[in-house]
Amino acid sequence: MAIEKYNEQRNHWAFLAAVIANGFSRIAGMLSKKKPKMVGPDDFMGKDAKKMLQQLLKQDNSGEKNWSKHIGDAKAKGLRGPWS
């Protein structure tokens, strides 16, 4: 549930805030000689929320992902890649 809330906040509200901030900085950049600094959605997220999400993701994704099944499927289809 916490991951869903973080995802919604980052993808909807923080993205919207970043677009608005970048728009205003572009307009201000046209009027001044300085190049505006662009911001991203993560710049509008709290440090505590980021830390909590990283801890949750580490618990959920414990261990290395096994890609051998996907690589085998790609080889069976005749696809070429770095594994060939």
N, C-alpha and C positions, 0 to 999 in steps of 0.2 A: 504494500500500500504506500509506503514511503517513497519507493522508487517511482510509482505512478504519479504521485504528487510532485516530485522533483521534475519528472519528465514534462508534466503539464506546465509547471511554472517556467522551466527553461525554454520549452518549445513555443509556448504561446506568449506569455507575458514578458519574459526577459528578452525574447527575440523582438517583440514589438517595441520595447524600450530601447533596444540597441538600434533599431531602424530609425526611430525618431531622433535619438541622440546623434546618430551619424548624419541624418538629414540636416539637422541644425548646424552641426559642425561643418558640413560642406558649404552651407550658405554663408556661415561666418568666414570660412576659408576663402570664398570668392571675394569677400570684402577686405580681407587682410592679406598680408604677404606670407604668413606662416601656413604651413601645410597642416591640416587638422589631423588629430590622432583618432583613428578608428577604434571603436569599442565593439566587443562581442557580447553575446548573451551571458556568458559566464562572468563577465564583469559586474553584472547586476545581481548575481547570486551571493548569498551570505556564505562566509567561510565555514560556519558551523554546519550548514546544509551540505556543502561540498564534502566536508570531512565525514559526516554521517553516511553519505551516499558511498564514498570510497570504502568505508568499513563494511557496509552492507554488500557491496559488490565483491569484496575480497572473500567474504563468507560464502556467497553464492557461487563464485567461480573458483573454488579451491582446486588447485591443480592445473596442469597444462591441458589444453584442448587436444583431442586426438583427431587429426585431419586425415588419417590413413584411409578411412572409408570414402571420403570425398575425392581423394587423390586416385583411389582405385576406380571410382566411377568415371573420373575424367579420362583416365588411361583407357578404360573400356570404350569410351565414346571416341577415342582417337584424338583427344585434345592434347596440345603440347604446352608445356610450361616449365618452370624451373626444376620440377621433379624429374623431367625426362633426361 
